[in-house]
Amino acid sequence: MVDETQEVARTYDAVCTPDFFGYNKDLELQYRGRVRELKKLIPVRDGDSDLLKAMTQIAETNKGPENQIPSAGCGIKWKTN
């Protein structure tokens, strides 16, 4: 899916790409963060990703992790109306 109008990005206050959001079964935001750790902008491939761990925790407990690290990516270039 491509957010041509940027409506979805604006609705969720996205600030960079990629920006990941995880919701519980009640559609409450439980995770907003990175996919995984980066070292010198290169993904660390050891172990499960932060996103996978967060989504597994949400599926099991309905709550996201207390400590969440924001995504690090390109800033969104907003279209002007």
C-alpha positions as CSV (number, residue, x, y, z in Angstrom):
1,M,0.0,0.0,0.0
2,V,1.2,3.5,-0.8
3,D,-0.1,6.4,1.2
4,E,-0.3,8.8,-1.8
5,T,-2.2,11.5,0.1
6,Q,-0.2,11.0,3.3
7,E,-3.5,10.9,5.2
8,V,-2.5,7.7,7.1
9,A,0.9,9.1,8.0
10,R,-0.6,12.3,9.3
11,T,-3.4,10.5,11.2
12,Y,-0.8,8.5,13.2
13,D,1.7,11.3,13.5
14,A,4.4,9.3,11.7
15,V,7.7,11.2,11.8
16,C,10.1,8.9,9.8
17,T,10.2,5.9,7.5
18,P,9.9,3.2,8.6
19,D,7.7,4.1,11.6
20,F,6.1,1.0,13.1
21,F,2.9,0.9,15.2
22,G,1.6,-2.1,17.1
23,Y,-2.0,-2.4,18.5
24,N,-3.6,-4.8,20.9
25,K,-6.9,-6.6,20.3
26,D,-8.7,-3.5,21.6
27,L,-7.0,-1.4,18.9
28,E,-5.0,0.5,21.6
29,L,-1.6,1.6,20.5
30,Q,1.0,-0.5,22.4
31,Y,4.2,-0.2,20.4
32,R,5.7,2.6,18.3
33,G,9.3,2.0,17.6
34,R,12.1,0.5,15.5
35,V,12.3,-2.8,13.8
36,R,15.7,-3.7,15.4
37,E,18.9,-2.3,16.7
38,L,21.3,-0.5,14.3
39,K,25.1,-0.2,14.6
40,K,26.5,2.5,12.3
41,L,23.2,2.4,10.4
42,I,23.5,-1.3,9.8
43,P,20.9,-3.6,11.3
44,V,22.1,-6.0,14.0
45,R,20.9,-9.4,12.8
46,D,21.5,-11.4,16.1
47,G,18.3,-12.4,17.9
48,D,14.7,-11.5,17.3
49,S,13.9,-8.0,16.2
50,D,12.4,-5.4,18.6
51,L,9.3,-5.3,16.5
52,L,8.8,-9.1,16.7
53,K,9.4,-9.2,20.4
54,A,7.0,-6.3,21.0
55,M,4.2,-7.8,18.8
56,T,4.7,-11.2,20.5
57,Q,4.3,-9.6,23.9
58,I,1.2,-7.7,22.8
59,A,-0.3,-10.9,21.5
60,E,0.4,-12.7,24.7
61,T,-0.4,-10.0,27.3
62,N,-2.4,-7.3,25.4
63,K,0.4,-4.8,26.5
64,G,3.4,-3.5,24.8
65,P,6.9,-3.3,26.3
66,E,7.6,-0.4,28.7
67,N,10.9,0.6,27.0
68,Q,10.5,1.4,23.4
69,I,13.2,2.9,21.1
70,P,12.0,5.2,18.3
71,S,12.5,4.3,14.7
72,A,15.6,5.8,13.0
73,G,15.0,6.5,9.4
74,C,14.5,9.2,6.8
75,G,12.3,12.1,7.8
76,I,9.0,12.3,6.0
77,K,8.9,14.8,3.2
78,W,5.4,16.2,3.6
79,K,3.4,17.2,0.5
80,T,1.8,20.6,0.6
81,N,-1.8,20.8,-0.2
